[in-house]
Amino acid sequence: MLAITYAAALYGIDGFPVTVECTAKRGLASFEIVGLPDAAVRESEKRIFTGTANCGFPLPDMEAVINLAPADRKKEGTALEMAILCALYSACGILGEGTDLSSMCFIGEISFSGEIRPVRGVLGMTLAAIAAGKTQIFVPEANIREASVAETPGVSIYGVPDIPTLLAHLNGSETMTPSYADPFAQVQTPVFSEDFSQVKGQFRAKRALEAAAAGGHNILLIGPPGSGKSMLAKRLPTILPPMSRDEALESTKIHSCAGMLTDEIPYIRNRVFRSPHHSLSTAALVGGGRIPSPGEISLAHNGVLFLDEFPEFRKDAMEALRQPLEDRQVTITRAAGRVTYPSTFIMVCAMNPCPCGYFGSRSETHPCTCTKKAIHGYLEKISGPMLDRIDIQIEVPALSFAELSETRPGEPSVEIRQRVTAARQLSRRRFREAGFEHADSLCNGIMETEALRTFCALDESCTKVMEDVFQKMQLSGRAYDRILRVARTLADLEAVNSGSEESDGILGGPIRKHHLLEAVQMRTLDRKYFG
C-alpha cells in the first residue's frame, strides 16, 4: 500500500518541504530509505520501531521502502521521523482510512520511549510548511513556543508530546488543542540590567555610540585599560530601536538553526549582543564546518557584535570579516552545497593603543613602556582595508578622579533610545518615499551608492570642506562615503532633537558643515595611531 505524508527539512536557516512516500507490505521485516538521507535519517529505523513498541503501538513486520522527495536534495537531521512514522502507520492501516494527511506537516524526532523530542530549526521548517500550503503543523511539544512565532491565520500548530497522543488525535478519539500564543501580539518594553546612566563621563564616546545606533554604523573604541570601553559597548543594545516582527523572525531562525534556543529563550525579541573570545577560529566567527552552521557574525544579525581586544583576533578571522561587512551576508561553500547566512550587525571593536595600553595617554602615573617597534607591530595587526570599513573611530581616555567621583547619574538609556528610534524612523521614511526596496530594513550605515548620492548631496561650502579633508587625510573612496553616511545620521539626530523633521525640502534636513566636521572628528584616530 502507498501512503504519503509531508515533512520539512532544513537547509541553512531556511526550511524546505519534503514529501514522504511509503510503500509497505506484509512479509519479512526490511526497511530502506532513499532520497539522499544522511546517517541520522538512515538511523531513524531503530528509533521508530523501538519507540512504537515501547509506547504500546508497535509496527507489524513488513517490507517498507521510504522515498524522501525531492530525491536530489540532501536530507539531514532527525526532524523527518514523525512524518516517516505517520506514513508507516497509514500504510499498514493503523491510521483510519478516512484520515486526510494532505494538509498536515509533521516535524519531530522519535525517542526509544515513544516521546517526541525537540529538533533544531523548527521555526524555519514551520514557515516552509506554511508556505507550501499546509494548515496543520505538528511539532514537538518542547518546540511549540518557538513554532508559534510563525502563527498565521488559518494555520493550526500543535505541540505533540508522544506517539499515543498523536495517534489519538489523528484517529479522532482525542483532540489536541493548537497553540495560539503569538509572542509578538503584545508590545513589550525591553528590560536591561545595564544602562548608560551608570557610565561616568565619556561624553564624546556616548555621542559616538548614539550616532552608531541611530545609523547602524560600525565603531572602534581605542583607549587605555579601565577607561570604560567594554562598559560602553555592552550598553549599546540598550539604546537600539526595538526589532520589527520580520527582524525578530529572522534572528530567531538563525538561533534555531544553531540550536541555541531554550525553554527560557524560545524566540528572539531583543537585539542580541555577541561577544566572542579573541581566540575563536575563522569558522566560528563567520560560520562553517562540514555541515555549515551560522557563525558569530550571523548570530549577531540585527544586533551587536563586540570584538574586545581587537588586535588579538587571528589575522585570518579578522580579514574574513571584510566581505560580510560590505555584503551583509556570508556565503559558505562546501562539497555538500552552498549556504548563505544574513549578517547585518553593528560591529563594535575595542582595543588598547599598544601592548601595555598607555601609548598616547596623558597619564603621568602610567607612562607607556612599549618600544616603537612593539607599538608598530601591535597596531599593524589591524589592516588598512579593515579600518576603512569602520565608520566611527573614537578615543576613550582615562577618567579623572572628579569624573569617577561624580554622584549624579548620567542620561538614561531610555531617553537616548527614543532619539535613536526617531532618527531610524526618519531615515526609513526617507527611503520609503524615495521608493527604495526593503526600506524598513535599511539604515544610513548601509546605504547603497544611489541612496548615498541622493540623500548626502553637499552644497558648495560643504563640498569645499570635504575636498580639504579628502586631500589632507588622503581618504579612500570608501572612507569618504562613510564620512558622508555618518554626517547624514548626525543631521537626522539634529532634526529629531529640534523637532523639525523637514528643512529646505529635505526630510531630515540637508547635511551642513558642522555635521561634516563632527563626522570627520569621529574618524581621525586611524591617522593618529595608525599613521
C-alpha positions as CSV (number, residue, x, y, z in Angstrom):
1,M,0.0,0.0,0.0
2,L,1.2,3.5,-0.8
3,A,1.0,6.2,1.9
4,I,2.1,9.9,1.6
5,T,2.8,12.3,4.4
6,Y,4.6,15.7,4.5
7,A,7.5,17.0,6.5
8,A,10.1,19.7,6.2
9,A,13.9,19.7,6.4
10,L,16.5,22.4,7.0
11,Y,19.0,24.0,4.6
12,G,20.9,26.9,6.1
13,I,18.4,28.8,8.2
14,D,15.5,28.1,5.8
15,G,13.4,25.0,5.6
16,F,12.1,23.3,2.6
17,P,9.1,20.9,2.2
18,V,9.7,17.2,2.0
19,T,7.2,14.6,0.7
20,V,7.5,11.2,2.4
21,E,6.3,8.4,0.2
22,C,6.0,5.0,1.8
23,T,5.2,1.6,0.3
24,A,4.7,-1.3,2.7
25,K,3.5,-4.9,2.5
26,R,3.4,-7.8,4.9
27,G,6.5,-10.0,4.8
28,L,10.0,-10.4,6.2
29,A,11.0,-7.3,8.1
30,S,13.0,-4.9,6.0
31,F,13.3,-1.1,5.9
32,E,15.0,1.1,3.4
33,I,15.1,4.9,2.9
34,V,16.0,6.5,-0.4
35,G,16.2,10.1,-1.4
36,L,19.7,11.3,-0.3
37,P,19.2,10.7,3.5
38,D,22.2,11.3,5.8
39,A,23.3,9.0,8.5
40,A,20.9,10.4,11.1
41,V,18.0,9.9,8.7
42,R,19.0,6.3,8.0
43,E,19.3,5.5,11.7
44,S,15.6,6.6,12.2
45,E,14.5,2.9,11.6
46,K,15.8,1.9,15.1
47,R,14.3,4.8,16.9
48,I,10.9,4.5,15.1
49,F,10.4,0.7,15.6
50,T,11.7,0.7,19.2
51,G,9.7,3.8,20.2
52,T,6.5,2.5,18.8
53,A,7.0,-0.9,20.5
54,N,7.8,0.7,23.9
55,C,4.8,3.0,23.9
56,G,2.3,0.2,23.1
57,F,1.6,0.8,19.4
58,P,4.1,-1.5,17.7
59,L,4.5,-1.6,13.9
60,P,4.0,-5.1,12.4
61,D,6.7,-6.9,10.5
62,M,6.7,-5.6,6.9
63,E,8.8,-4.8,3.9
64,A,8.9,-1.0,3.8
65,V,10.6,1.4,1.4
66,I,10.6,5.2,2.2
67,N,11.3,7.8,-0.5
68,L,12.1,11.4,0.5
69,A,11.2,13.8,-2.3
70,P,12.8,15.9,-3.8
71,A,15.2,13.0,-4.2
72,D,18.1,15.1,-5.4
73,R,18.3,17.2,-2.3
74,K,20.3,16.1,0.8
75,K,18.2,15.4,3.9
76,E,19.9,15.9,7.2
77,G,18.9,15.6,10.9
78,T,16.1,13.8,12.7
79,A,13.2,16.1,12.0
80,L,11.7,13.7,9.4
81,E,11.0,10.9,11.8
82,M,7.5,11.8,12.9
83,A,6.4,12.1,9.2
84,I,8.0,8.7,8.4
85,L,6.2,7.2,11.4
86,C,2.8,8.5,10.2
87,A,3.5,7.2,6.7
88,L,4.2,3.7,8.1
89,Y,1.1,3.8,10.3
90,S,-1.0,4.9,7.4
91,A,0.5,2.2,5.0
92,C,-0.2,-0.6,7.5
93,G,-3.7,0.5,8.4
94,I,-3.2,1.7,12.0
95,L,-4.4,5.1,10.9
96,G,-8.1,5.1,9.8
97,E,-8.8,5.1,6.1
98,G,-10.6,8.4,6.4
99,T,-7.6,10.3,7.9
100,D,-6.6,13.0,5.5
101,L,-2.9,13.7,5.9
102,S,-2.6,16.0,2.8
103,S,-2.9,19.3,4.8
104,M,-0.6,18.2,7.6
105,C,3.1,18.5,8.1
106,F,5.0,16.5,10.8
107,I,8.3,17.7,12.3
108,G,10.0,15.9,15.1
109,E,12.3,13.1,16.4
110,I,11.2,9.8,17.9
111,S,12.7,8.6,21.2
112,F,13.1,5.0,22.3
113,S,10.3,5.7,24.9
114,G,7.9,7.0,22.2
115,E,8.2,10.6,23.2
116,I,8.6,13.3,20.5
117,R,11.9,15.0,21.0
118,P,12.7,18.6,20.0
119,V,14.8,19.4,17.0
120,R,16.7,22.4,15.9
121,G,15.4,24.7,13.1
122,V,11.7,24.2,13.8
123,L,10.8,27.8,13.0
124,G,12.4,27.7,9.6
125,M,10.7,24.4,8.8
126,T,7.3,25.6,10.1
127,L,7.5,28.7,7.9
128,A,8.4,26.4,4.9
129,A,5.4,24.2,5.6
130,I,3.1,27.1,5.8
131,A,4.5,28.5,2.6
132,A,3.8,25.1,1.0
133,G,0.1,25.3,1.9
134,K,0.0,23.1,5.0
135,T,-2.6,24.2,7.5
136,Q,-1.9,21.7,10.3
137,I,1.6,21.6,11.6
138,F,2.7,19.1,14.2
139,V,5.9,19.9,16.1
140,P,7.5,18.5,19.3
141,E,5.8,19.9,22.5
142,A,9.2,21.4,23.6
143,N,9.3,23.4,20.3
144,I,5.8,24.8,20.4
145,R,6.7,28.2,21.7
146,E,9.3,28.6,19.0
147,A,7.0,27.4,16.3
148,S,4.2,29.7,17.5
149,V,6.3,32.6,16.2
150,A,5.1,31.5,12.8
151,E,1.4,31.7,13.8
152,T,-0.6,32.5,10.6
153,P,-4.4,32.9,10.3
154,G,-5.9,29.6,9.1
155,V,-3.0,27.6,10.3
156,S,-3.0,25.4,13.4
157,I,0.2,24.5,15.2
158,Y,0.2,21.5,17.6
159,G,2.7,20.5,20.2
160,V,3.0,16.7,20.3
161,P,4.3,15.1,23.5
162,D,4.4,11.5,22.4
163,I,3.2,8.9,19.9
164,P,-0.1,7.8,21.7
165,T,-1.3,11.4,21.8
166,L,-0.5,11.9,18.1
167,L,-2.3,8.7,17.2
168,A,-5.4,9.6,19.3
169,H,-5.6,12.9,17.6
170,L,-5.2,11.6,14.0
171,N,-7.8,8.8,14.6
172,G,-10.2,11.3,16.2
173,S,-10.5,9.7,19.7
174,E,-8.9,12.6,21.4
175,T,-8.2,16.1,20.0
176,M,-5.2,18.2,20.8
177,T,-5.5,21.9,21.2
178,P,-3.5,24.1,18.9
179,S,-1.2,26.9,20.1
180,Y,-2.4,30.4,19.7
181,A,0.3,32.1,21.7
182,D,1.7,34.7,19.4
183,P,4.7,36.1,21.3
184,F,4.5,39.4,19.3
185,A,0.9,40.0,19.9
186,Q,1.8,42.3,22.8
187,V,4.4,45.0,22.7
188,Q,7.0,44.6,25.4
189,T,9.5,47.2,26.6
190,P,12.9,45.5,26.8
191,V,14.4,45.4,30.3
192,F,18.2,45.6,30.7
193,S,20.4,45.4,33.7
194,E,22.9,47.7,32.1
195,D,22.1,51.4,31.5
196,F,24.0,54.4,30.1
197,S,23.2,56.3,33.3
198,Q,25.8,54.1,35.0
199,V,28.6,55.4,32.8
200,K,30.7,58.2,34.3
201,G,32.0,60.9,31.9
202,Q,33.0,59.8,28.3
203,F,30.5,62.2,26.7
204,R,32.2,62.0,23.3
205,A,32.1,58.2,23.3
206,K,28.5,58.3,24.3
207,R,27.7,60.7,21.5
208,A,29.6,58.4,19.1
209,L,27.7,55.4,20.2
210,E,24.4,57.2,19.9
211,A,25.3,58.1,16.3
212,A,26.3,54.4,15.7
213,A,23.0,53.2,17.0
214,A,21.0,55.7,15.0
215,G,22.7,55.0,11.7
216,G,23.8,51.4,12.1
217,H,27.5,52.4,11.9
218,N,30.5,50.3,12.9
219,I,32.6,51.8,15.7
220,L,36.1,51.4,17.1
221,L,36.9,52.4,20.7
222,I,40.6,53.0,21.5
223,G,41.8,53.8,25.0
224,P,43.9,52.6,28.0
225,P,42.8,49.8,30.3
226,G,39.9,50.7,32.6
227,S,38.7,53.7,30.6
228,G,35.3,52.1,30.1
229,K,35.4,50.7,26.5
230,S,33.8,47.3,27.3
231,M,31.3,49.0,29.7
232,L,30.2,51.4,26.9
233,A,30.0,48.6,24.3
234,K,27.8,46.4,26.5
235,R,25.3,49.2,26.8
236,L,24.9,49.8,23.1
237,P,21.9,47.3,22.8
238,T,20.0,49.3,25.4
239,I,19.7,52.3,23.1
240,L,19.0,50.4,19.8
241,P,15.4,50.6,18.5
242,P,13.1,47.6,19.1
243,M,13.1,44.9,16.5
244,S,10.3,44.6,14.0
245,R,8.5,41.3,13.6
246,D,10.4,40.4,10.4
247,E,13.7,41.1,12.1
248,A,12.7,39.0,15.1
249,L,11.7,36.1,12.9
250,E,15.0,36.2,11.0
251,S,17.0,36.3,14.2
252,T,15.0,33.5,15.7
253,K,15.5,31.3,12.6
254,I,19.3,31.8,12.9
255,H,19.4,30.9,16.6
256,S,17.0,28.0,16.0
257,C,19.2,26.6,13.2
258,A,22.2,26.9,15.5
259,G,20.3,25.0,18.2
260,M,20.7,27.9,20.7
261,L,17.0,28.4,21.7
262,T,15.9,27.1,25.1
263,D,12.8,26.8,27.1
264,E,13.7,30.1,28.8
265,I,14.5,31.8,25.5
266,P,12.3,30.1,22.8
267,Y,12.5,33.1,20.4
268,I,14.4,36.3,20.0
269,R,12.6,39.5,20.8
270,N,15.5,41.8,21.8
271,R,18.6,42.7,19.8
272,V,21.3,40.2,20.6
273,F,24.8,41.1,21.9
274,R,27.5,38.7,20.9
275,S,31.0,39.0,22.4
276,P,33.2,36.1,21.2
277,H,36.7,35.5,22.7
278,H,39.6,36.6,20.6
279,S,40.9,33.0,20.4
280,L,38.0,31.7,18.3
281,S,38.6,30.3,14.8
282,T,37.6,31.7,11.5
283,A,34.8,29.1,11.1
284,A,33.4,30.0,14.5
285,L,33.4,33.7,13.6
286,V,31.9,33.7,10.1
287,G,30.4,30.2,10.0
288,G,31.4,26.9,8.6
289,G,32.0,23.3,9.4
290,R,31.4,20.1,7.5
291,I,27.7,20.8,7.7
292,P,27.8,24.7,7.5
293,S,26.3,26.3,10.6
294,P,26.0,30.0,11.4
295,G,28.9,31.8,13.0
296,E,29.1,34.7,15.4
297,I,28.5,37.3,12.7
298,S,25.2,35.7,11.8
299,L,24.2,35.1,15.4
300,A,24.7,38.8,15.8
301,H,22.3,39.5,12.9
302,N,20.1,42.6,13.7
303,G,22.2,43.1,16.9
304,V,25.7,43.9,18.1
305,L,29.0,42.1,17.5
306,F,31.5,43.2,20.1
307,L,35.1,42.3,19.4
308,D,37.1,43.1,22.5
309,E,40.9,43.1,22.3
310,F,40.5,43.6,18.6
311,P,44.2,43.2,17.6
312,E,44.4,39.9,19.4
313,F,42.0,38.2,17.0
314,R,43.5,35.8,14.5
315,K,44.6,37.6,11.3
316,D,42.6,35.3,9.0
317,A,39.5,35.6,11.2
318,M,39.8,39.4,11.2
319,E,40.2,39.6,7.4
320,A,37.3,37.2,6.9
321,L,35.0,39.9,8.2
322,R,35.7,42.3,5.4
323,Q,33.3,40.9,2.8
324,P,30.4,40.3,5.2
325,L,30.7,43.9,6.5
326,E,30.2,45.1,2.9
327,D,27.6,42.5,1.7
328,R,25.7,42.0,5.0
329,Q,25.7,38.3,4.3
330,V,28.2,35.4,4.3
331,T,28.2,32.5,1.8
332,I,29.8,29.2,2.9
333,T,30.6,26.7,0.2
334,R,31.2,23.0,0.9
335,A,31.1,19.8,-1.1
336,A,27.6,19.2,0.1
337,G,26.3,22.6,-1.2
338,R,26.4,26.3,-0.6
339,V,24.7,28.1,2.3
340,T,24.1,31.9,2.7
341,Y,23.5,33.4,6.1
342,P,22.5,37.0,6.7
343,S,24.9,39.1,8.8
344,T,23.6,42.7,9.2
345,F,25.1,43.9,12.5
346,I,26.8,46.8,14.2
347,M,30.4,45.9,14.9
348,V,31.9,47.4,18.0
349,C,35.7,46.9,18.3
350,A,37.6,47.8,21.4
351,M,41.4,47.9,21.8
352,N,44.3,49.3,23.7
353,P,46.7,51.6,21.7
354,C,49.7,49.4,22.5
355,P,50.7,46.2,24.3
356,C,50.9,47.9,27.7
357,G,47.9,50.0,26.9
358,Y,49.1,53.5,27.7
359,F,50.5,54.8,24.4
360,G,49.3,58.3,23.8
361,S,47.9,58.6,27.3
362,R,48.4,61.9,29.2
363,S,48.7,60.0,32.5
364,E,51.9,60.6,34.4
365,T,51.4,57.6,36.7
366,H,51.1,55.1,33.8
367,P,53.7,56.1,31.1
368,C,53.9,53.9,28.1
369,T,56.7,51.3,28.4
370,C,56.5,49.9,24.9
371,T,59.2,50.3,22.2
372,K,58.3,51.9,18.9
373,K,58.7,48.5,17.3
374,A,56.3,46.9,19.7
375,I,53.7,49.6,19.2
376,H,54.0,49.5,15.5
377,G,53.8,45.7,15.5
378,Y,50.7,45.8,17.7
379,L,48.8,48.3,15.6
380,E,49.9,46.7,12.4
381,K,47.8,43.7,13.2
382,I,44.8,45.7,12.0
383,S,44.9,46.2,8.2
384,G,44.1,49.3,6.4
385,P,41.1,47.8,4.5
386,M,39.7,46.6,7.8
387,L,40.0,50.1,9.3
388,D,38.4,51.5,6.2
389,R,35.2,49.6,7.0
390,I,34.8,51.1,10.4
391,D,32.7,54.3,10.2
392,I,33.5,55.8,13.6
393,Q,36.8,55.6,15.4
394,I,36.8,57.3,18.8
395,E,39.2,57.7,21.6
396,V,38.1,56.7,25.1
397,P,40.6,58.5,27.5
398,A,41.2,57.5,31.1
399,L,38.8,59.1,33.6
400,S,39.8,61.8,36.1
401,F,39.1,61.5,39.8
402,A,36.4,64.2,39.5
403,E,34.6,62.2,36.8
404,L,34.8,58.9,38.8
405,S,33.5,60.5,42.0
406,E,30.5,62.2,40.3
407,T,27.4,61.0,42.1
408,R,24.8,62.4,39.7
409,P,23.6,59.7,37.2
410,G,24.1,60.3,33.5
411,E,21.4,60.4,30.8
412,P,19.4,57.1,31.0
413,S,19.3,54.7,28.0
414,V,15.6,55.1,27.6
415,E,16.0,58.8,26.6
416,I,18.8,58.0,24.2
417,R,16.8,55.1,22.7
418,Q,13.9,57.5,22.0
419,R,16.1,59.8,19.9
420,V,17.8,56.8,18.2
421,T,14.4,55.2,17.3
422,A,13.1,58.5,16.0
423,A,16.2,59.0,13.8
424,R,15.9,55.5,12.4
425,Q,12.2,56.0,11.6
426,L,13.0,59.3,9.9
427,S,15.7,57.6,7.7
428,R,13.3,54.7,6.8
429,R,10.6,57.1,5.9
430,R,13.0,58.9,3.6
431,F,13.9,55.5,2.0
432,R,10.2,54.6,1.6
433,E,9.3,58.0,0.0
434,A,12.2,57.6,-2.5
435,G,10.9,54.2,-3.5
436,F,13.8,52.1,-2.3
437,E,13.2,48.3,-1.8
438,H,13.2,46.9,1.7
439,A,13.1,50.4,3.1
440,D,12.1,49.2,6.6
441,S,15.3,47.2,6.9
442,L,17.6,50.0,5.7
443,C,19.6,52.5,7.7
444,N,22.2,55.2,6.9
445,G,25.1,52.9,7.7
446,I,24.3,50.5,4.9
447,M,23.1,53.0,2.2
448,E,23.9,51.9,-1.3
449,T,25.6,54.3,-3.8
450,E,22.3,55.5,-5.3
451,A,20.9,56.4,-1.9
452,L,24.2,58.0,-0.8
453,R,24.2,60.4,-3.8
454,T,20.6,61.2,-3.3
455,F,20.5,61.8,0.5
456,C,24.0,63.0,1.1
457,A,24.3,65.7,-1.5
458,L,26.5,68.6,-0.4
459,D,26.2,72.3,-1.1
460,E,29.2,74.4,-2.3
461,S,30.6,75.2,1.2
462,C,30.3,71.5,2.4
463,T,32.0,70.4,-0.8
464,K,34.9,72.6,-0.2
465,V,35.2,71.2,3.4
466,M,35.2,67.7,2.1
467,E,37.7,68.5,-0.6
468,D,40.2,69.8,2.1
469,V,39.5,66.8,4.3
470,F,39.9,64.3,1.4
471,Q,43.3,65.8,0.5
472,K,44.7,66.3,4.0
473,M,43.6,62.9,5.3
474,Q,44.3,61.1,2.0
475,L,40.9,59.3,2.3
476,S,39.9,56.3,0.2
477,G,36.7,56.3,-1.7
478,R,35.2,54.0,0.9
479,A,36.2,56.3,3.8
480,Y,34.8,59.3,2.0
481,D,31.4,57.6,1.6
482,R,31.4,56.5,5.3
483,I,32.0,60.1,6.5
484,L,29.0,61.2,4.4
485,R,26.9,58.4,6.0
486,V,27.8,59.4,9.5
487,A,27.1,63.1,8.6
488,R,23.7,62.1,7.4
489,T,23.0,60.3,10.7
490,L,24.1,63.4,12.7
491,A,21.8,65.6,10.6
492,D,18.9,63.2,11.3
493,L,19.6,63.3,15.1
494,E,19.7,67.1,15.0
495,A,16.4,67.1,13.1
496,V,14.8,64.8,15.7
497,N,16.2,66.9,18.6
498,S,14.9,70.2,17.1
499,G,11.5,68.8,16.2
500,S,11.8,70.0,12.6
501,E,11.9,66.8,10.5
502,E,12.0,68.6,7.2
503,S,14.2,71.5,6.2
504,D,14.9,73.1,2.8
505,G,12.5,70.5,1.3
506,I,14.7,67.6,2.5
507,L,13.4,65.1,5.1
508,G,15.9,65.3,7.9
509,G,17.3,68.5,6.5
510,P,20.5,68.9,4.4
511,I,23.9,67.9,5.6
512,R,25.6,71.1,6.9
513,K,29.2,72.0,7.6
514,H,29.1,71.2,11.3
515,H,27.7,67.7,10.6
516,L,30.6,67.0,8.3
517,L,33.2,68.3,10.7
518,E,31.8,66.2,13.6
519,A,31.8,63.2,11.3
520,V,35.4,63.8,10.4
521,Q,36.3,64.2,14.1
522,M,34.8,60.8,14.7
523,R,37.3,59.3,12.1
524,T,40.7,60.8,12.9
525,L,42.1,58.1,15.2
526,D,43.2,55.9,12.3
527,R,45.6,58.8,11.4
528,K,46.7,59.4,15.0
529,Y,47.5,55.8,15.9
530,F,47.8,54.1,12.5
531,G,49.6,56.8,10.5
